[in-house]
Amino acid sequence: MIAGNGRFPLLALETAQREGHHVVVVAIENEAAPEIAAIAPSLHWINIGQLGKLIDILKRENISEVMMTGQVKHVSIFSSITPDWRLLKVLTSLKEKNTAGLIGGVQKVLRDEGIELVDSTRLLKPLLAPEGVLTRRKPDKEEETDIRYGRRIAAVLASVDIGQSVAISEKACVAAEAMEGTDAMLRRAAALTNGKPLRLVKASRGRAHLLFDVPVAGLTTIETMVETRTTALAVDAGRTLLLDKDEMLRRANEANIAVVAYSPLEPATE
């Protein structure tokens, strides 16, 4: 398991251990939560640029399948990375320096070494959002209008690998996510709307696989929504992980936030 930031790696590791799997964890420095050291039976730390070291670890541990869990901040990849020669070779071969291009390049290098990426949600299928209204309150008419508009925009952004989320208010796109992440995007949007309510719309990439870059929402998402007066959250059903789902939805209900999962607009492609 390659562990990035957030709760995703911790939940996946805890699930694997309950099911009796022995998991080797390769944690990304300055991304993975320090708490992972307390629960990982076999743990290695690498920095984000050490593709060669990653391969050496996987070979030494006789690993043939790798699951990517958690995110690595895109801004870190863009501005803070110091690549080793293996990763530098990948970076110089990329036509576009986006998430799909970078991880796709890494995937090819791993495959050449006999190592396959597997579904990153394999251990957390129950946390994928089911289709329908997930909270006590469904979106009202104004929220539905904003969500319909936002889903079209978010699907386009996701399809060109720019970001996964947009903030909508009164049928206008106030902010689109890029490298800063969803929470920062919502705070930026709130600063522009003078107290008007926002709606958060997240879209998936429209790929048939869930090997990487799976949209995630969780407790911190709800907390940021409360902070920014964001009243509704729309996600793609079957392609979005709701971390700590029961507690997340309980807090959404307490805050009178509507959470709904829609069938993805874009058909899944390879």
N, C-alpha and C positions, 0 to 999 in steps of 0.2 A: 504494500500500500504506500503510495506517495501522498504525504499529508501536507496540504496547504493550510490556509487560515480558516477560522470559524469553527462551528460545532460539528460540521459534516464529518471530518475525520474521526473525532471522538465517538460519535454515535455509531459510525460504521465499524470501528474497532471493537466497541463494547458489544455490538451485535455479533460480530464474528466470534468473539470469545465465548458468548453464551451458546453459540452453535457448535462450539468445540473446534474451531479452526485455529491453527497456529499462524499468526500473521507477522511477517517481517515489515516493519515500518521504516520508511525513509522520509524523514521530516525536513521540510524546507526551513532553513534558518530565517528568523525575523518574520516568518509567516505562520508556521504551525504553533499551536498553543503549548506552552510549557507543560501543561497538565498531561500531555500525551506520554511524557516520560514515566509517569506513575502507573500507567496501565499497559504500556507496550512491552510484551515479553522480549522482543528483539527490536532494538531501535538504533538507527543510524541518522546522523545529521549531516546535511550537505547545504551548500549555498546554492542560490538559484542558477548560477552559471556552470555548475560542475556536472555536466552530462557524462563525462568520462568516468568520474567517481561513481555516479549512479550506476552505470553499466558494470563497473568493477564489483560493486556491492551485490547487484543482482546475480552476477555470475558466481560470485563466491558463495552466495546463499542458495544457489541452484534454483533460482526463480525463473519461471517461464511465463507467468501471467502477472500483470501489474494493474492495479486499480487506482485511478487518480481520484483523490477525495479533497474537497476544499478548493478554494481559489488561491491564485497568486495574483496580487494586485498588478493590473496591467501597467500602471505607472512604474512599478518596480522593474518589470521586464524592459520597459522602454528607456528608463533613465538611470537605473542603478545596477544593471547587470554587468558583471565582469566575466565574459565567457571563456571557458577553456577551449582547447583547439577543436574538440569534438562539436561543441555547441557553436563555435565561431564558424565552422564549416556549414552548419545548418543555416545560421543567420545570413551568411553571404549568398546562400542559394535561394533565399526567399524572394519572391516577386513582391509580396506585401508583408509588412511586419505586423500582422494582426494575430489574434489568438489562434484562429483556425490554421493559419499558415505555419506558425511556430510549433504548435503541438503536433500538427500533421507531419512536420519535418522530423521532430523527435520520435514520433511513432514509427516513421520509416526506418530510422537508425536502429531503434529497439527491435523492430521486426527482422532487420538484417542480422541481428545478434541472436535471433531465436526467441525473442521476448514479445508477447502480445499484450496490447492494452485490452482490458475487459470492461464491461458495463460498470460505470462508476456508481450506479444506484443498485447494484446486485444485492447488497445486504440491506437496503433501505426501501424496498418496493412499497411497503405499507405507508411510507411517508410521501409518495408521489400523490399530487393533488387529484382527487377524483372529480369528474365533471359535475357541475352544479353549484348551488349556493351552499357554502360551508359554515356559515354563521347563522345566528337566529334572524338577523335582519338581512334582507336582500337589498340590492341597490335600488334607490328610488329612481324616478324618471330622469331627473337631471344627471344623476350619477351614471345611469345606463347610457345616456347620450354621450357623455364624456368618455365612457369606457369604449363604446363602439368606435368613436373617432380615434382614441388612443391606441386601440388594438391595430388599426390599419397602419399607423405611424410606427409603432413598436415592431411590427412584423417586418417592415421595410428596413429599419435600422438593424434588426437582428440578422436579416438575410445578407446584409453586406458587412456583418461582423464589426459594427461600430459599438453597439451597446445593447442591453437587454430591456431597459426600462425607460418610460417617459412619465412626466408629470403633466396632468391635464387640469385645466380649470376653465369653466364656462366655455366649453367647446374650442379652447385654444391650447396649443402645446406650449407650456411654459418653459419646460426644460427637457432635454434629452440626455441620457446617460452616455458618457464616453469612458475615459480612463478613471474617473474619480470614484465610481461606485454608486450604488443606489442611495445610500443614506446621505452622502454629500450632495447628490443631485437633488434630493428632496429638500434639503436645507437651502440650497441655492434657489430652488423654485419658490419656497416660502418667502424668501427675502424679496421676491419680485412681485408678489401678489397682494401685499398689504392686507393680510389676514383672510383673504378669500380661501374657501376650502379647495383642496387639491384631490385628485384621484391618481393612484399609482397603477400603472399598467406594465406588466412584465411579459416578455415574449421569449419563446425558445428559438433556437437556430433553424428549426425545420429539418433537422437531420434524422435519418432512420435510427442512428445509434445514439447512445447516451454515454459515450466514452469519456467526454470531458465537457467543461463549460456548461453544465446543467444549471438552469436558473434555480435560485434558492431564496426562500423567504423564511423568517423565523421570528423569535422573540424580539430581537433588536429591530427588525423591520416594523413590528407593531409599535414599539417604543418610539421610533423615529416618526412614524405616521401620526401618533398622538402629539408629539412635539411640534409637528409642522402642519397640523390641522388637515391631514389627509384622511378622507372619510371612507374610501373604498379601495380595495385591492383586487385587481383582476390578473389571473395567471392562466397559462396554458395547461389544461388537464393532461395528466399522464406524462408530462415533461418537466414538471416543476416540483422540486423537493420542498416540503413544508417541515422544517426541522423543529423537533419538539412539538409536533403538530397539535396534540390535544391541548397543551398549555398555551400554545400560540393562539389557537382559536378561542380558548377561554378568555384570554386577555383582550382579544379583538371584540368579543361579546361585551365584556366589561366596558370597553371604550366606545361601544356602539358603532364599530367599524364593520362594514360589509366586506366579506371575502367570497369571491366567486371564481370558479375555474371553468373556462370555456374550451370547447373543442378547438385545437389549433387552426388558425386561418390557412396556413401553408401546409400542403401535404408533405409527409416525411420523404426526404431524399437521402441518398448515400453521401 
